[in-house]
């Protein structure tokens, strides 16, 4: 806090020389320095919004008791920072993000902590929104009519409602991030833990061609209500009835807390966030109309997801992936030896696609059906999903192994190296075929060590 105190005092002294009504974050260095320092300080990180903070700081400096003061000491700075903290906390209010899960199926609503997965008729959804927004029936109907005019199909899908206590500006800026990862978590849980159960009930397909192009912010106050156009693919295409089992929605909450509620960043979390992004990209690319790319792109994106999470720079990719995936993921219908072979084959397909242009894949039909190759692709997708879902466990593991109780990548890669070292028994023949051979000196035939 010492450094923040000195920066706060510098700002207060600067305000004596310049009218704070004329100051801005862009044009005044002391104000910018203070806001930048606040945004990374543990007491304020995640609570700072630029406009709100800028307005408060400039207003505070305009108070006569501040303008008339000859000098400022540490106590003045402490009072100043505490006043800002209280102001920011006071302006943190309940906001609800409403995300239509396009083409999903859910037979009844589910509520868990700060999440509600809304199902049912339009009247049932209206009643839930009225309760969480603490609005009258007339107000609620007016709000719903506004969103229906923009996105007529909004209420025909299940809706994920997320309660976030924060400044409206911060929530508004984070809507797409929230929607992207929440949909990705649902996809990963389904493929990693649920499939092949809970297949989509074909009789439930009742979606018309009405557009659903928006999400919505919702709350008690009229100024909280706004619509946000989708800038992501929000197609869900899942039977979500497995959310009725508490263990699955608890897993969803665990992923949400790790990636969306936790404002502290670390390199391991960044690797897994990237892994989730490519996992979702793989699922999106399954729907491409191009026959020749509808398997090539998904395979490439899945392999990139696993490479990002598991491999250090300049690792022997095929070898390490082939023996890490079986060791980290156990599928009840697939033994470890076959898991290693499938991973190696997916890497081959990825290389053919990347380096050979578009490829015609045998055993692949136009409906993304049950051919041998698509079965292997599905098995690999399940493996990748299982790795991603274990992030909360892996973070705890890395912290436990760290002397400083911090998340360090070297501990993660050391853990994976130990996994590799004991993996030959998974498939000895494949191990011998793809393990990189040590380069030897052409003159003395001794191994090259650098």
C-alpha positions in Angstrom: 0.0 0.0 0.0 3.0 2.3 0.5 3.5 2.9 -3.2 -0.2 3.5 -3.7 -0.1 6.0 -0.9 2.6 8.1 -2.5 0.8 8.0 -5.9 -2.4 9.1 -4.2 -0.6 12.0 -2.5 1.0 13.0 -5.8 -2.5 13.1 -7.4 -3.9 15.3 -4.5 -1.0 17.8 -4.8 -1.5 17.9 -8.6 -5.2 18.8 -8.1 -4.1 22.0 -6.2 -2.4 23.2 -9.3 -5.1 22.2 -11.8 -8.9 22.3 -11.8 -9.9 18.7 -11.5 -13.0 19.3 -13.6 -10.6 19.7 -16.6 -8.7 16.5 -15.9 -9.0 13.3 -17.8 -7.4 9.8 -17.7 -5.9 10.4 -21.2 -4.5 13.9 -20.6 -3.3 14.0 -17.0 -0.4 11.7 -16.0 -1.0 11.8 -12.1 -4.6 10.8 -12.6 -3.7 8.0 -15.1 -0.9 6.8 -12.8 -3.3 6.5 -9.9 -6.0 4.7 -11.8 -3.5 2.3 -13.4 -2.0 1.5 -9.9 -5.5 1.0 -8.4 -6.4 -1.4 -11.2 -3.5 -3.8 -10.3 -3.5 -3.3 -6.5 -5.0 -6.3 -4.6 -7.3 -4.1 -2.6 -8.9 -2.6 -5.8 -8.2 -5.1 -8.7 -11.4 -6.2 -10.2 -13.4 -3.3 -8.7 -12.2 -0.5 -10.9 -14.2 0.9 -13.8 -12.6 3.8 -15.7 -15.5 6.2 -15.9 -16.8 5.6 -12.4 -13.3 5.9 -10.8 -12.3 8.9 -12.9 -15.5 10.8 -12.0 -15.1 10.1 -8.3 -11.4 11.0 -8.1 -12.0 14.3 -9.8 -15.1 15.1 -7.7 -13.3 14.3 -4.5 -10.4 16.7 -5.4 -13.0 19.5 -6.0 -14.2 19.4 -2.4 -13.4 22.7 -0.5 -11.8 20.8 2.3 -9.3 19.3 -0.1 -8.7 22.3 -2.4 -8.0 24.5 0.6 -5.5 22.1 2.2 -1.9 23.3 2.2 -0.2 19.8 2.1 -1.2 16.2 2.2 0.3 13.4 4.4 -0.1 9.6 4.5 -3.2 10.0 6.7 -4.9 12.1 4.1 -4.0 9.6 1.4 -5.4 6.8 3.6 -8.7 8.6 4.1 -8.9 9.3 0.4 -8.3 5.7 -0.6 -10.7 4.4 2.0 -13.4 6.8 0.7 -12.8 5.5 -2.8 -13.1 1.9 -1.7 -16.4 2.5 0.0 -17.7 4.4 -3.0 -16.8 1.6 -5.4 -18.3 -1.1 -3.1 -21.5 0.9 -2.7 -21.9 1.0 -6.5 -21.5 -2.8 -6.8 -25.0 -4.0 -7.4 -26.7 -7.2 -8.6 -26.8 -7.5 -12.4 -28.2 -10.5 -14.3 -26.8 -11.6 -17.6 -29.4 -13.5 -19.7 -27.8 -15.8 -22.3 -30.2 -17.7 -24.6 -28.6 -21.2 -25.1 -29.6 -21.6 -28.7 -31.0 -25.0 -29.8 -30.5 -26.5 -26.3 -33.1 -28.7 -24.6 -33.9 -28.5 -20.9 -37.0 -30.1 -19.4 -37.2 -28.0 -16.2 -35.4 -25.0 -14.7 -32.3 -25.5 -12.5 -31.0 -23.0 -9.9 -27.6 -23.3 -8.2 -25.9 -20.4 -6.3 -25.7 -17.5 -8.8 -27.0 -19.5 -11.8 -30.4 -20.2 -13.1 -31.0 -22.3 -16.2 -34.5 -21.2 -17.2 -36.8 -23.6 -19.0 -40.5 -23.8 -19.5 -43.1 -21.6 -21.1 -42.9 -17.9 -21.8 -45.2 -17.3 -18.7 -42.9 -19.4 -16.5 -39.8 -17.5 -17.7 -41.6 -14.2 -17.2 -42.4 -15.2 -13.6 -38.8 -16.1 -12.8 -37.5 -12.8 -14.3 -40.1 -10.8 -12.3 -38.8 -12.4 -9.1 -35.1 -12.0 -9.7 -35.5 -8.5 -11.0 -37.9 -7.5 -8.3 -40.0 -5.8 -10.9 -43.8 -5.6 -11.4 -45.5 -7.9 -13.9 -46.1 -4.9 -16.1 -42.5 -3.8 -16.0 -41.3 -7.3 -16.7 -43.6 -7.7 -19.6 -42.4 -4.4 -21.0 -38.7 -5.5 -20.8 -39.5 -8.8 -22.4 -41.4 -7.2 -25.2 -38.4 -5.0 -26.0 -36.0 -8.0 -26.3 -38.6 -9.9 -28.4 -38.8 -7.1 -30.9 -35.0 -7.3 -31.4 -34.7 -11.1 -31.1 -38.0 -12.8 -31.7 -36.7 -16.2 -30.7 -35.0 -15.2 -27.4 -37.5 -16.9 -25.1 -37.9 -20.1 -27.2 -34.5 -21.4 -26.0 -33.4 -22.3 -22.5 -31.8 -19.2 -20.9 -28.7 -19.1 -18.6 -29.2 -16.3 -16.1 -26.0 -15.3 -14.2 -26.1 -13.0 -11.2 -23.0 -10.8 -10.9 -22.6 -8.2 -8.2 -20.4 -5.5 -9.8 -20.6 -2.2 -11.5 -22.9 -2.2 -14.4 -20.1 -0.9 -16.7 -17.9 -3.8 -15.8 -20.6 -6.4 -16.3 -21.6 -4.9 -19.7 -17.9 -5.1 -20.9 -17.7 -8.7 -19.8 -20.9 -10.1 -21.3 -19.3 -11.8 -24.4 -16.5 -13.3 -22.3 -19.1 -14.7 -19.9 -21.3 -16.2 -22.7 -18.4 -17.7 -24.6 -16.9 -19.6 -21.7 -20.2 -20.6 -20.1 -21.3 -22.3 -23.4 -17.8 -23.8 -23.8 -18.0 -25.2 -20.2 -21.3 -26.9 -21.0 -19.9 -28.4 -24.2 -16.8 -29.7 -22.4 -18.8 -31.2 -19.5 -21.1 -32.9 -21.9 -18.3 -34.5 -24.0 -16.0 -35.1 -21.1 -18.5 -36.5 -18.5 -21.9 -37.1 -20.0 -21.7 -38.5 -23.6 -23.1 -40.9 -24.8 -26.0 -40.4 -22.3 -28.5 -37.6 -22.7 -28.7 -37.6 -26.4 -30.7 -34.8 -27.9 -34.4 -35.8 -28.0 -35.5 -35.2 -31.6 -39.1 -34.7 -30.6 -38.0 -31.6 -28.6 -36.8 -29.7 -31.7 -39.3 -26.9 -31.9 -37.1 -24.0 -32.8 -38.4 -21.8 -35.6 -36.4 -19.6 -37.8 -36.9 -16.6 -35.5 -33.7 -14.7 -34.9 -32.0 -14.9 -31.6 -29.2 -12.4 -32.0 -29.0 -10.8 -28.6 -28.2 -11.3 -24.9 -29.5 -9.1 -22.2 -28.5 -7.3 -19.0 -31.3 -7.3 -16.4 -31.7 -5.9 -12.9 -33.9 -3.9 -10.5 -33.3 -0.5 -12.1 -34.4 0.6 -15.5 -30.9 1.8 -16.5 -29.6 -1.7 -15.9 -31.7 -3.1 -18.8 -29.9 -3.4 -22.1 -29.5 -5.7 -25.1 -26.1 -6.9 -26.4 -25.7 -8.3 -29.9 -24.0 -11.7 -30.0 -20.4 -11.6 -31.3 -19.9 -15.3 -30.6 -21.4 -18.5 -31.8 -24.0 -19.2 -29.1 -25.3 -22.4 -30.6 -25.5 -24.9 -27.8 -27.2 -28.0 -29.4 -27.2 -30.0 -26.1 -29.7 -31.9 -24.1 -29.0 -30.1 -20.8 -31.1 -32.4 -18.6 -27.9 -33.7 -17.0 -27.8 -30.3 -15.1 -30.5 -31.7 -12.9 -27.8 -33.9 -11.4 -26.1 -31.7 -8.8 -22.6 -33.1 -9.4 -22.6 -31.7 -12.9 -23.8 -28.2 -12.1 -21.2 -28.2 -9.3 -18.6 -28.9 -11.9 -19.9 -26.1 -14.0 -19.7 -23.8 -11.0 -16.1 -24.9 -10.3 -15.0 -24.0 -13.8 -16.9 -20.7 -13.6 -15.1 -19.8 -10.3 -11.7 -20.7 -11.8 -11.9 -18.8 -15.0 -14.6 -16.1 -14.7 -14.8 -15.2 -11.0 -11.1 -15.4 -10.3 -9.5 -12.1 -11.3 -6.0 -13.2 -10.5 -4.2 -14.4 -13.6 -1.5 -17.0 -13.9 0.2 -18.8 -16.8 -1.4 -22.2 -16.2 -4.9 -20.7 -16.2 -4.0 -18.8 -19.4 -3.0 -22.1 -21.1 -6.2 -23.7 -20.1 -8.3 -20.7 -21.2 -6.7 -21.0 -24.6 -7.4 -24.8 -24.6 -11.1 -24.1 -24.0 -11.1 -21.6 -26.8 -9.8 -24.1 -29.3 -12.1 -26.8 -28.0 -15.1 -24.6 -28.7 -13.6 -23.7 -32.1 -13.4 -27.4 -32.9 -17.1 -27.9 -32.1 -18.1 -24.8 -34.1 -16.1 -26.0 -37.1 -18.0 -29.4 -37.1 -20.9 -27.4 -38.5 -19.0 -26.0 -41.6 -20.7 -26.6 -44.9 -17.5 -27.5 -46.6 -17.4 -31.3 -46.9 -13.6 -31.5 -47.0 -13.0 -29.3 -44.0 -15.7 -30.5 -41.6 -13.4 -33.0 -40.1 -10.0 -31.4 -40.9 -10.7 -28.2 -39.0 -12.1 -29.9 -35.9 -9.2 -32.3 -35.7 -6.7 -29.4 -36.0 -8.4 -27.3 -33.4 -8.6 -30.2 -30.9 -4.9 -31.1 -31.3 -4.0 -27.4 -30.8 -6.1 -27.4 -27.6 -4.2 -30.3 -26.2 -0.9 -29.0 -27.4 -1.5 -25.7 -25.7 -2.4 -27.2 -22.4 0.1 -30.0 -22.2 3.3 -29.2 -24.1 6.2 -26.8 -23.4 7.9 -25.0 -26.2 9.9 -27.3 -28.6 8.5 -30.5 -27.2 8.3 -33.6 -29.4 4.6 -33.1 -29.9 3.3 -36.4 -31.3 5.3 -38.5 -28.8 4.4 -36.5 -25.7 0.7 -36.1 -26.6 0.3 -39.8 -27.4 1.5 -40.8 -24.0 0.2 -38.0 -21.9 -3.5 -38.2 -23.1 -4.0 -41.8 -22.0 -2.3 -41.2 -18.6 -4.4 -38.1 -17.9 -7.7 -39.2 -19.2 -9.4 -42.6 -18.6 -12.4 -43.5 -20.8 -14.3 -46.6 -19.6 -14.9 -47.8 -23.2 -11.3 -47.3 -24.4 -8.1 -48.8 -23.0 -4.9 -46.8 -22.6 -3.1 -48.5 -25.5 -5.9 -47.6 -28.0 -6.0 -44.0 -26.5 -2.4 -43.6 -27.4 -2.9 -44.9 -30.9 -5.9 -42.6 -31.5 -4.0 -39.6 -30.2 -1.1 -40.4 -32.6 -3.5 -40.8 -35.5 -5.2 -37.5 -34.7 -1.8 -35.8 -34.8 -1.2 -37.4 -38.2 -4.5 -36.1 -39.5 -3.7 -32.7 -38.1 -0.3 -32.6 -39.9 -1.9 -33.8 -43.2 -4.5 -31.1 -43.0 -2.0 -28.3 -42.1 0.8 -29.3 -44.4 -1.2 -30.9 -47.2 -4.1 -28.6 -47.7 -7.6 -29.9 -47.5 -7.8 -33.7 -47.3 -10.5 -36.3 -48.2 -10.9 -38.4 -45.1 -12.1 -41.9 -45.5 -14.9 -43.3 -43.3 -16.3 -39.8 -43.0 -19.9 -39.3 -44.1 -21.8 -36.2 -44.9 -23.8 -36.4 -41.7 -20.8 -36.5 -39.3 -22.0 -40.0 -38.6 -20.6 -43.2 -37.0 -17.8 -44.0 -39.5 -14.6 -45.4 -38.0 -12.7 -42.1 -38.3 -15.4 -40.0 -36.8 -15.7 -42.4 -33.9 -12.0 -41.9 -33.2 -12.5 -38.2 -33.5 -15.3 -38.3 -30.9 -13.2 -40.4 -28.6 -10.3 -37.9 -28.9 -12.7 -35.0 -28.3 -13.8 -36.7 -25.1 -10.2 -37.0 -24.0 -9.4 -33.4 -24.6 -12.6 -32.3 -22.7 -11.6 -34.4 -19.7 -8.1 -32.8 -19.6 -9.7 -29.3 -19.7 -12.3 -30.1 -17.0 -9.6 -31.1 -14.5 -8.1 -27.6 -14.4 -9.3 -26.8 -10.8 -7.6 -30.1 -9.7 -4.4 -29.4 -11.6 -4.1 -25.8 -10.2 -4.4 -27.2 -6.6 -1.8 -29.9 -7.5 0.7 -27.3 -8.9 0.2 -25.0 -5.9 0.7 -27.9 -3.5 4.0 -28.8 -5.2 5.3 -25.2 -5.2 7.5 -24.1 -2.4 5.9 -20.6 -2.5 2.3 -21.9 -2.9 2.1 -20.1 -6.2 1.1 -21.4 -9.7 4.2 -21.9 -11.7 4.4 -23.5 -15.1 7.7 -25.3 -14.3 5.9 -27.3 -11.7 3.2 -28.2 -14.2 5.7 -29.4 -16.8 7.7 -31.3 -14.2 4.5 -33.1 -13.3 3.8 -34.0 -16.9 7.5 -35.1 -17.4 7.0 -37.6 -14.6 3.9 -38.8 -16.3 5.8 -39.4 -19.6 8.7 -41.1 -17.9 6.4 -44.0 -16.7 4.3 -44.3 -19.8 6.1 -46.8 -22.0 4.0 -49.7 -20.7 0.9 -48.0 -22.2 1.9 -49.1 -25.7 5.5 -50.2 -26.0 5.4 -50.7 -29.8 4.1 -47.2 -30.4 6.7 -45.8 -27.8 9.5 -47.4 -29.8 8.2 -46.2 -33.1 7.6 -42.5 -32.3 10.0 -41.7 -29.5 12.5 -39.1 -30.8 15.9 -40.6 -31.4 18.8 -38.8 -29.9 21.0 -37.1 -32.6 24.5 -38.5 -32.9 27.7 -37.0 -34.0 28.5 -38.2 -37.5 32.2 -38.5 -36.7 32.3 -40.1 -33.2 28.7 -41.5 -33.1 28.2 -40.1 -29.6 24.9 -38.5 -28.6 24.7 -34.7 -29.2 23.6 -33.0 -26.0 23.0 -29.5 -27.2 
